[in-house]
Amino acid sequence: MARRLTLIQNISKYKYLYLIGVPGMVFFLIFKYLPMLGIVIAFEDYSPVKGVWSSNWVGIKHFDYLFGDPKFWRILRNTLSISGLSLLILFPAPILLALMMNEVRNQIYKRFIQTLVFFPHFLSWVIVISLSYFFLSSEEGIINKLIASLNGTRISFLLQDVFIYPILMLQGLWKEVGWNIIIYLAAIAGINPTLYEAATIDGAGRLAQIRHITIPSIIPTIVILFILSLSNILEVNFEQVLLMQNAVTLHMTEVIDTYVYKIGVREGKFSYSTAVGVFKSFVGLIAVLAANRLIRRTGHEGIW
């Protein structure tokens, strides 16, 4: 009862802040929480004619088939490989870029660089993949034309296993790094400037200030974004991977998202694809809980 009164008093005291948060709460309620009722489809032999509540109940039949399918484990390996590389390469890249951009003193040049790296985020993946084919195609690609002009042997970048993951990483790096640095630049902008002034008086150079002031000050932001990234450990960019797939590299680029699309939308196996989605959500939940607990044990503040 006391806790309920405290909540009511808190809402009364900060009513305008809660009012601002209402649209966000409504959004999550309608588009995030209510659709979770559809999870029941994973335990049914769902029929669009009968509907969710009248379809035949089959229990964990779809999960049994999922974990017994050798193809699924290959797809899971591909998904973890791509998402793992993304965490290793794409996660730290905007941090390093934000630190470097923060050291640029010429504001005109700094804004130009910000615009240059930020602009690709607004391009669709169709355009990004088209540009990749424009540069890397074995017949019409600019790079292969240059190699041929130097009497070299053309390289099938898009048809060789050794190149497919590096290409995916370069595409993601070019397209998304500019968007992600906004968060880190905002965190850096919030650092108390008197800390830098005191460090300058003590004789600390720019590298020492970055090491002892800037990085420690943005670690809470880095930690939170890292934990949130782990929630998507089985998520890859669906459009990017689907558009990069071909018959030769399919064994490396077939991931959970494209698999669900093919069996759920094309083949109409709604219950099975929902079971795969439930598995993804469960793994993401475990990853977040484990990461948050580990972070708190190291002395940093997690999400909760």
ROMAR-791289 format. One record per residue (C-alpha): residue in three letters; x negated, y negated, z; residue number from 1; chain. Coordinates in nm, 3 decimals. Layout:
<sites>
[site "ALA"; [X; Y; Z]; NUM; "A"],
...
</sites>
This chain:
<sites>
[site "MET"; [0.000; 0.000; 0.000]; 1; "A"],
[site "ALA"; [-0.283; -0.239; 0.090]; 2; "A"],
[site "ARG"; [-0.455; -0.161; -0.240]; 3; "A"],
[site "ARG"; [-0.134; -0.240; -0.430]; 4; "A"],
[site "LEU"; [-0.100; -0.573; -0.248]; 5; "A"],
[site "THR"; [-0.462; -0.655; -0.329]; 6; "A"],
[site "LEU"; [-0.399; -0.585; -0.698]; 7; "A"],
[site "ILE"; [-0.089; -0.807; -0.697]; 8; "A"],
[site "GLN"; [-0.278; -1.085; -0.521]; 9; "A"],
[site "ASN"; [-0.562; -1.052; -0.768]; 10; "A"],
[site "ILE"; [-0.325; -1.075; -1.066]; 11; "A"],
[site "SER"; [-0.154; -1.376; -0.908]; 12; "A"],
[site "LYS"; [-0.484; -1.551; -0.849]; 13; "A"],
[site "TYR"; [-0.623; -1.486; -1.197]; 14; "A"],
[site "LYS"; [-0.294; -1.480; -1.387]; 15; "A"],
[site "TYR"; [-0.425; -1.682; -1.682]; 16; "A"],
[site "LEU"; [-0.720; -1.449; -1.733]; 17; "A"],
[site "TYR"; [-0.486; -1.150; -1.725]; 18; "A"],
[site "LEU"; [-0.256; -1.330; -1.970]; 19; "A"],
[site "ILE"; [-0.545; -1.372; -2.212]; 20; "A"],
[site "GLY"; [-0.614; -1.000; -2.182]; 21; "A"],
[site "VAL"; [-0.255; -0.894; -2.258]; 22; "A"],
[site "PRO"; [-0.296; -0.879; -2.641]; 23; "A"],
[site "GLY"; [-0.601; -0.654; -2.602]; 24; "A"],
[site "MET"; [-0.417; -0.432; -2.356]; 25; "A"],
[site "VAL"; [-0.119; -0.402; -2.591]; 26; "A"],
[site "PHE"; [-0.352; -0.318; -2.881]; 27; "A"],
[site "PHE"; [-0.520; -0.035; -2.688]; 28; "A"],
[site "LEU"; [-0.184; 0.092; -2.562]; 29; "A"],
[site "ILE"; [-0.027; 0.110; -2.908]; 30; "A"],
[site "PHE"; [-0.324; 0.214; -3.122]; 31; "A"],
[site "LYS"; [-0.540; 0.410; -2.875]; 32; "A"],
[site "TYR"; [-0.339; 0.562; -2.592]; 33; "A"],
[site "LEU"; [-0.001; 0.640; -2.750]; 34; "A"],
[site "PRO"; [-0.158; 0.826; -3.047]; 35; "A"],
[site "MET"; [-0.326; 1.057; -2.794]; 36; "A"],
[site "LEU"; [0.011; 1.228; -2.758]; 37; "A"],
[site "GLY"; [-0.059; 1.375; -3.100]; 38; "A"],
[site "ILE"; [-0.336; 1.589; -2.947]; 39; "A"],
[site "VAL"; [-0.069; 1.851; -2.885]; 40; "A"],
[site "ILE"; [-0.085; 1.926; -3.260]; 41; "A"],
[site "ALA"; [-0.421; 2.097; -3.200]; 42; "A"],
[site "PHE"; [-0.239; 2.367; -3.003]; 43; "A"],
[site "GLU"; [0.043; 2.416; -3.254]; 44; "A"],
[site "ASP"; [0.093; 2.548; -3.603]; 45; "A"],
[site "TYR"; [0.209; 2.203; -3.702]; 46; "A"],
[site "SER"; [0.472; 2.165; -3.971]; 47; "A"],
[site "PRO"; [0.568; 1.818; -4.098]; 48; "A"],
[site "VAL"; [0.921; 1.949; -4.148]; 49; "A"],
[site "LYS"; [0.965; 2.069; -3.790]; 50; "A"],
[site "GLY"; [0.777; 1.779; -3.635]; 51; "A"],
[site "VAL"; [0.539; 1.765; -3.340]; 52; "A"],
[site "TRP"; [0.778; 1.886; -3.072]; 53; "A"],
[site "SER"; [0.941; 2.168; -3.270]; 54; "A"],
[site "SER"; [0.635; 2.329; -3.431]; 55; "A"],
[site "ASN"; [0.528; 2.676; -3.317]; 56; "A"],
[site "TRP"; [0.287; 2.684; -3.020]; 57; "A"],
[site "VAL"; [-0.033; 2.883; -3.091]; 58; "A"],
[site "GLY"; [-0.252; 2.789; -2.794]; 59; "A"],
[site "ILE"; [-0.627; 2.784; -2.861]; 60; "A"],
[site "LYS"; [-0.604; 2.969; -3.192]; 61; "A"],
[site "HIS"; [-0.755; 2.682; -3.391]; 62; "A"],
[site "PHE"; [-1.040; 2.639; -3.143]; 63; "A"],
[site "ASP"; [-1.120; 3.010; -3.168]; 64; "A"],
[site "TYR"; [-1.139; 2.982; -3.544]; 65; "A"],
[site "LEU"; [-1.343; 2.661; -3.519]; 66; "A"],
[site "PHE"; [-1.614; 2.804; -3.293]; 67; "A"],
[site "GLY"; [-1.621; 3.130; -3.484]; 68; "A"],
[site "ASP"; [-1.678; 2.964; -3.820]; 69; "A"],
[site "PRO"; [-2.050; 2.968; -3.916]; 70; "A"],
[site "LYS"; [-1.985; 2.676; -4.151]; 71; "A"],
[site "PHE"; [-1.880; 2.457; -3.860]; 72; "A"],
[site "TRP"; [-2.212; 2.502; -3.679]; 73; "A"],
[site "ARG"; [-2.400; 2.391; -3.991]; 74; "A"],
[site "ILE"; [-2.173; 2.088; -4.016]; 75; "A"],
[site "LEU"; [-2.229; 2.014; -3.646]; 76; "A"],
[site "ARG"; [-2.606; 2.031; -3.699]; 77; "A"],
[site "ASN"; [-2.583; 1.787; -3.991]; 78; "A"],
[site "THR"; [-2.372; 1.548; -3.784]; 79; "A"],
[site "LEU"; [-2.612; 1.556; -3.490]; 80; "A"],
[site "SER"; [-2.909; 1.510; -3.723]; 81; "A"],
[site "ILE"; [-2.766; 1.195; -3.881]; 82; "A"],
[site "SER"; [-2.630; 1.047; -3.557]; 83; "A"],
[site "GLY"; [-2.956; 1.131; -3.378]; 84; "A"],
[site "LEU"; [-3.160; 0.953; -3.644]; 85; "A"],
[site "SER"; [-2.923; 0.658; -3.618]; 86; "A"],
[site "LEU"; [-2.984; 0.634; -3.244]; 87; "A"],
[site "LEU"; [-3.358; 0.667; -3.296]; 88; "A"],
[site "ILE"; [-3.388; 0.415; -3.581]; 89; "A"],
[site "LEU"; [-3.078; 0.199; -3.610]; 90; "A"],
[site "PHE"; [-3.026; 0.137; -3.239]; 91; "A"],
[site "PRO"; [-3.365; -0.023; -3.153]; 92; "A"],
[site "ALA"; [-3.400; -0.208; -3.485]; 93; "A"],
[site "PRO"; [-3.162; -0.499; -3.403]; 94; "A"],
[site "ILE"; [-3.330; -0.537; -3.062]; 95; "A"],
[site "LEU"; [-3.671; -0.584; -3.222]; 96; "A"],
[site "LEU"; [-3.529; -0.815; -3.488]; 97; "A"],
[site "ALA"; [-3.347; -1.025; -3.227]; 98; "A"],
[site "LEU"; [-3.668; -1.062; -3.026]; 99; "A"],
[site "MET"; [-3.857; -1.175; -3.335]; 100; "A"],
[site "MET"; [-3.585; -1.415; -3.448]; 101; "A"],
[site "ASN"; [-3.574; -1.569; -3.102]; 102; "A"],
[site "GLU"; [-3.938; -1.671; -3.145]; 103; "A"],
[site "VAL"; [-3.873; -1.863; -3.467]; 104; "A"],
[site "ARG"; [-3.886; -2.233; -3.388]; 105; "A"],
[site "ASN"; [-3.792; -2.374; -3.730]; 106; "A"],
[site "GLN"; [-3.411; -2.384; -3.707]; 107; "A"],
[site "ILE"; [-3.353; -2.411; -4.083]; 108; "A"],
[site "TYR"; [-3.569; -2.106; -4.150]; 109; "A"],
[site "LYS"; [-3.408; -1.920; -3.858]; 110; "A"],
[site "ARG"; [-3.054; -1.984; -3.988]; 111; "A"],
[site "PHE"; [-3.160; -1.876; -4.336]; 112; "A"],
[site "ILE"; [-3.295; -1.546; -4.202]; 113; "A"],
[site "GLN"; [-2.981; -1.495; -3.992]; 114; "A"],
[site "THR"; [-2.761; -1.544; -4.296]; 115; "A"],
[site "LEU"; [-2.982; -1.317; -4.505]; 116; "A"],
[site "VAL"; [-2.964; -1.023; -4.264]; 117; "A"],
[site "PHE"; [-2.602; -1.085; -4.163]; 118; "A"],
[site "PHE"; [-2.451; -1.104; -4.513]; 119; "A"],
[site "PRO"; [-2.478; -0.729; -4.603]; 120; "A"],
[site "HIS"; [-2.238; -0.642; -4.320]; 121; "A"],
[site "PHE"; [-1.952; -0.789; -4.524]; 122; "A"],
[site "LEU"; [-2.027; -0.574; -4.828]; 123; "A"],
[site "SER"; [-1.823; -0.258; -4.869]; 124; "A"],
[site "TRP"; [-1.997; 0.078; -4.864]; 125; "A"],
[site "VAL"; [-1.895; 0.124; -5.225]; 126; "A"],
[site "ILE"; [-2.116; -0.170; -5.321]; 127; "A"],
[site "VAL"; [-2.402; -0.047; -5.101]; 128; "A"],
[site "ILE"; [-2.392; 0.302; -5.253]; 129; "A"],
[site "SER"; [-2.368; 0.153; -5.603]; 130; "A"],
[site "LEU"; [-2.679; -0.053; -5.534]; 131; "A"],
[site "SER"; [-2.853; 0.263; -5.413]; 132; "A"],
[site "TYR"; [-2.772; 0.437; -5.740]; 133; "A"],
[site "PHE"; [-2.884; 0.127; -5.929]; 134; "A"],
[site "PHE"; [-3.227; 0.146; -5.765]; 135; "A"],
[site "LEU"; [-3.273; 0.522; -5.713]; 136; "A"],
[site "SER"; [-3.099; 0.698; -6.001]; 137; "A"],
[site "SER"; [-3.336; 0.930; -6.185]; 138; "A"],
[site "GLU"; [-3.227; 0.804; -6.528]; 139; "A"],
[site "GLU"; [-3.116; 0.443; -6.487]; 140; "A"],
[site "GLY"; [-3.270; 0.350; -6.152]; 141; "A"],
[site "ILE"; [-3.507; 0.055; -6.145]; 142; "A"],
[site "ILE"; [-3.766; 0.241; -5.936]; 143; "A"],
[site "ASN"; [-3.777; 0.537; -6.174]; 144; "A"],
[site "LYS"; [-3.799; 0.305; -6.473]; 145; "A"],
[site "LEU"; [-4.100; 0.143; -6.310]; 146; "A"],
[site "ILE"; [-4.254; 0.485; -6.244]; 147; "A"],
[site "ALA"; [-4.194; 0.587; -6.605]; 148; "A"],
[site "SER"; [-4.350; 0.265; -6.734]; 149; "A"],
[site "LEU"; [-4.665; 0.360; -6.539]; 150; "A"],
[site "ASN"; [-4.663; 0.706; -6.705]; 151; "A"],
[site "GLY"; [-4.550; 0.870; -6.384]; 152; "A"],
[site "THR"; [-4.296; 1.149; -6.331]; 153; "A"],
[site "ARG"; [-3.945; 1.042; -6.249]; 154; "A"],
[site "ILE"; [-3.827; 1.136; -5.899]; 155; "A"],
[site "SER"; [-3.474; 1.256; -5.825]; 156; "A"],
[site "PHE"; [-3.431; 1.061; -5.502]; 157; "A"],
[site "LEU"; [-3.060; 1.133; -5.476]; 158; "A"],
[site "LEU"; [-3.089; 1.505; -5.545]; 159; "A"],
[site "GLN"; [-3.369; 1.607; -5.308]; 160; "A"],
[site "ASP"; [-3.320; 1.707; -4.946]; 161; "A"],
[site "VAL"; [-3.633; 1.527; -4.830]; 162; "A"],
[site "PHE"; [-3.497; 1.188; -4.936]; 163; "A"],
[site "ILE"; [-3.129; 1.203; -4.840]; 164; "A"],
[site "TYR"; [-3.158; 1.122; -4.468]; 165; "A"],
[site "PRO"; [-3.414; 0.842; -4.515]; 166; "A"],
[site "ILE"; [-3.183; 0.687; -4.776]; 167; "A"],
[site "LEU"; [-2.887; 0.702; -4.535]; 168; "A"],
[site "MET"; [-3.095; 0.535; -4.264]; 169; "A"],
[site "LEU"; [-3.221; 0.260; -4.497]; 170; "A"],
[site "GLN"; [-2.866; 0.190; -4.613]; 171; "A"],
[site "GLY"; [-2.739; 0.166; -4.255]; 172; "A"],
[site "LEU"; [-3.035; -0.047; -4.151]; 173; "A"],
[site "TRP"; [-2.987; -0.295; -4.433]; 174; "A"],
[site "LYS"; [-2.610; -0.320; -4.391]; 175; "A"],
[site "GLU"; [-2.559; -0.322; -4.015]; 176; "A"],
[site "VAL"; [-2.873; -0.455; -3.846]; 177; "A"],
[site "GLY"; [-2.765; -0.818; -3.896]; 178; "A"],
[site "TRP"; [-2.429; -0.761; -3.729]; 179; "A"],
[site "ASN"; [-2.580; -0.593; -3.424]; 180; "A"],
[site "ILE"; [-2.841; -0.863; -3.357]; 181; "A"],
[site "ILE"; [-2.561; -1.110; -3.278]; 182; "A"],
[site "ILE"; [-2.499; -0.936; -2.946]; 183; "A"],
[site "TYR"; [-2.865; -0.939; -2.851]; 184; "A"],
[site "LEU"; [-2.917; -1.300; -2.959]; 185; "A"],
[site "ALA"; [-2.619; -1.397; -2.744]; 186; "A"],
[site "ALA"; [-2.772; -1.211; -2.450]; 187; "A"],
[site "ILE"; [-3.107; -1.383; -2.504]; 188; "A"],
[site "ALA"; [-2.936; -1.722; -2.527]; 189; "A"],
[site "GLY"; [-2.791; -1.665; -2.180]; 190; "A"],
[site "ILE"; [-3.133; -1.633; -2.015]; 191; "A"],
[site "ASN"; [-3.215; -1.921; -1.779]; 192; "A"],
[site "PRO"; [-3.467; -2.144; -1.964]; 193; "A"],
[site "THR"; [-3.634; -2.241; -1.636]; 194; "A"],
[site "LEU"; [-3.777; -1.888; -1.626]; 195; "A"],
[site "TYR"; [-3.972; -1.958; -1.945]; 196; "A"],
[site "GLU"; [-4.079; -2.299; -1.816]; 197; "A"],
[site "ALA"; [-4.214; -2.145; -1.496]; 198; "A"],
[site "ALA"; [-4.393; -1.873; -1.693]; 199; "A"],
[site "THR"; [-4.553; -2.135; -1.920]; 200; "A"],
[site "ILE"; [-4.678; -2.328; -1.617]; 201; "A"],
[site "ASP"; [-4.828; -2.004; -1.482]; 202; "A"],
[site "GLY"; [-5.014; -1.961; -1.811]; 203; "A"],
[site "ALA"; [-4.806; -1.679; -1.962]; 204; "A"],
[site "GLY"; [-4.815; -1.655; -2.341]; 205; "A"],
[site "ARG"; [-4.523; -1.574; -2.569]; 206; "A"],
[site "LEU"; [-4.585; -1.198; -2.564]; 207; "A"],
[site "ALA"; [-4.604; -1.199; -2.184]; 208; "A"],
[site "GLN"; [-4.279; -1.396; -2.164]; 209; "A"],
[site "ILE"; [-4.107; -1.149; -2.395]; 210; "A"],
[site "ARG"; [-4.234; -0.856; -2.190]; 211; "A"],
[site "HIS"; [-4.160; -0.991; -1.843]; 212; "A"],
[site "ILE"; [-3.859; -1.220; -1.901]; 213; "A"],
[site "THR"; [-3.672; -1.159; -2.226]; 214; "A"],
[site "ILE"; [-3.668; -0.779; -2.234]; 215; "A"],
[site "PRO"; [-3.581; -0.729; -1.863]; 216; "A"],
[site "SER"; [-3.302; -0.988; -1.896]; 217; "A"],
[site "ILE"; [-3.132; -0.808; -2.186]; 218; "A"],
[site "ILE"; [-3.176; -0.454; -2.050]; 219; "A"],
[site "PRO"; [-2.817; -0.449; -1.905]; 220; "A"],
[site "THR"; [-2.683; -0.528; -2.253]; 221; "A"],
[site "ILE"; [-2.905; -0.262; -2.409]; 222; "A"],
[site "VAL"; [-2.793; -0.004; -2.153]; 223; "A"],
[site "ILE"; [-2.422; -0.067; -2.208]; 224; "A"],
[site "LEU"; [-2.453; -0.055; -2.587]; 225; "A"],
[site "PHE"; [-2.660; 0.261; -2.565]; 226; "A"],
[site "ILE"; [-2.397; 0.436; -2.352]; 227; "A"],
[site "LEU"; [-2.124; 0.325; -2.592]; 228; "A"],
[site "SER"; [-2.333; 0.454; -2.883]; 229; "A"],
[site "LEU"; [-2.350; 0.796; -2.717]; 230; "A"],
[site "SER"; [-1.970; 0.806; -2.715]; 231; "A"],
[site "ASN"; [-1.996; 0.824; -3.094]; 232; "A"],
[site "ILE"; [-2.265; 1.092; -3.097]; 233; "A"],
[site "LEU"; [-2.053; 1.301; -3.335]; 234; "A"],
[site "GLU"; [-1.949; 1.001; -3.543]; 235; "A"],
[site "VAL"; [-2.122; 0.906; -3.866]; 236; "A"],
[site "ASN"; [-2.018; 0.648; -4.120]; 237; "A"],
[site "PHE"; [-1.751; 0.839; -4.311]; 238; "A"],
[site "GLU"; [-1.746; 0.624; -4.625]; 239; "A"],
[site "GLN"; [-2.123; 0.614; -4.656]; 240; "A"],
[site "VAL"; [-2.174; 0.988; -4.623]; 241; "A"],
[site "LEU"; [-1.876; 1.081; -4.841]; 242; "A"],
[site "LEU"; [-1.993; 0.855; -5.124]; 243; "A"],
[site "MET"; [-2.349; 0.990; -5.100]; 244; "A"],
[site "GLN"; [-2.241; 1.353; -5.122]; 245; "A"],
[site "ASN"; [-2.316; 1.557; -5.432]; 246; "A"],
[site "ALA"; [-2.326; 1.927; -5.512]; 247; "A"],
[site "VAL"; [-2.701; 1.954; -5.451]; 248; "A"],
[site "THR"; [-2.723; 1.783; -5.111]; 249; "A"],
[site "LEU"; [-2.380; 1.885; -4.978]; 250; "A"],
[site "HIS"; [-2.538; 2.138; -4.740]; 251; "A"],
[site "MET"; [-2.709; 1.843; -4.564]; 252; "A"],
[site "THR"; [-2.442; 1.575; -4.595]; 253; "A"],
[site "GLU"; [-2.130; 1.768; -4.501]; 254; "A"],
[site "VAL"; [-2.049; 1.625; -4.156]; 255; "A"],
[site "ILE"; [-1.753; 1.656; -3.921]; 256; "A"],
[site "ASP"; [-1.575; 1.346; -4.053]; 257; "A"],
[site "THR"; [-1.593; 1.453; -4.418]; 258; "A"],
[site "TYR"; [-1.503; 1.809; -4.318]; 259; "A"],
[site "VAL"; [-1.192; 1.689; -4.135]; 260; "A"],
[site "TYR"; [-1.096; 1.472; -4.431]; 261; "A"],
[site "LYS"; [-1.120; 1.763; -4.673]; 262; "A"],
[site "ILE"; [-0.936; 2.022; -4.465]; 263; "A"],
[site "GLY"; [-0.691; 1.781; -4.306]; 264; "A"],
[site "VAL"; [-0.592; 1.554; -4.595]; 265; "A"],
[site "ARG"; [-0.673; 1.761; -4.902]; 266; "A"],
[site "GLU"; [-0.573; 2.104; -4.772]; 267; "A"],
[site "GLY"; [-0.306; 1.989; -4.524]; 268; "A"],
[site "LYS"; [-0.446; 2.181; -4.225]; 269; "A"],
[site "PHE"; [-0.335; 1.918; -3.977]; 270; "A"],
[site "SER"; [-0.355; 2.132; -3.664]; 271; "A"],
[site "TYR"; [-0.705; 2.259; -3.740]; 272; "A"],
[site "SER"; [-0.838; 1.913; -3.821]; 273; "A"],
[site "THR"; [-0.683; 1.782; -3.497]; 274; "A"],
[site "ALA"; [-0.862; 2.056; -3.305]; 275; "A"],
[site "VAL"; [-1.190; 1.939; -3.458]; 276; "A"],
[site "GLY"; [-1.105; 1.583; -3.352]; 277; "A"],
[site "VAL"; [-1.035; 1.697; -2.995]; 278; "A"],
[site "PHE"; [-1.373; 1.869; -2.987]; 279; "A"],
[site "LYS"; [-1.543; 1.548; -3.105]; 280; "A"],
[site "SER"; [-1.368; 1.343; -2.837]; 281; "A"],
[site "PHE"; [-1.461; 1.591; -2.565]; 282; "A"],
[site "VAL"; [-1.829; 1.588; -2.662]; 283; "A"],
[site "GLY"; [-1.826; 1.206; -2.671]; 284; "A"],
[site "LEU"; [-1.668; 1.192; -2.326]; 285; "A"],
[site "ILE"; [-1.927; 1.429; -2.179]; 286; "A"],
[site "ALA"; [-2.210; 1.229; -2.339]; 287; "A"],
[site "VAL"; [-2.083; 0.902; -2.193]; 288; "A"],
[site "LEU"; [-2.030; 1.045; -1.844]; 289; "A"],
[site "ALA"; [-2.374; 1.206; -1.841]; 290; "A"],
[site "ALA"; [-2.550; 0.897; -1.976]; 291; "A"],
[site "ASN"; [-2.372; 0.664; -1.736]; 292; "A"],
[site "ARG"; [-2.464; 0.884; -1.439]; 293; "A"],
[site "LEU"; [-2.826; 0.910; -1.552]; 294; "A"],
[site "ILE"; [-2.852; 0.534; -1.602]; 295; "A"],
[site "ARG"; [-2.716; 0.464; -1.256]; 296; "A"],
[site "ARG"; [-2.967; 0.706; -1.105]; 297; "A"],
[site "THR"; [-3.249; 0.503; -1.262]; 298; "A"],
[site "GLY"; [-3.128; 0.195; -1.078]; 299; "A"],
[site "HIS"; [-2.949; 0.020; -1.364]; 300; "A"],
[site "GLU"; [-2.583; -0.072; -1.378]; 301; "A"],
[site "GLY"; [-2.376; 0.145; -1.610]; 302; "A"],
[site "ILE"; [-2.034; 0.085; -1.757]; 303; "A"],
[site "TRP"; [-1.870; 0.163; -1.423]; 304; "A"],
</sites>
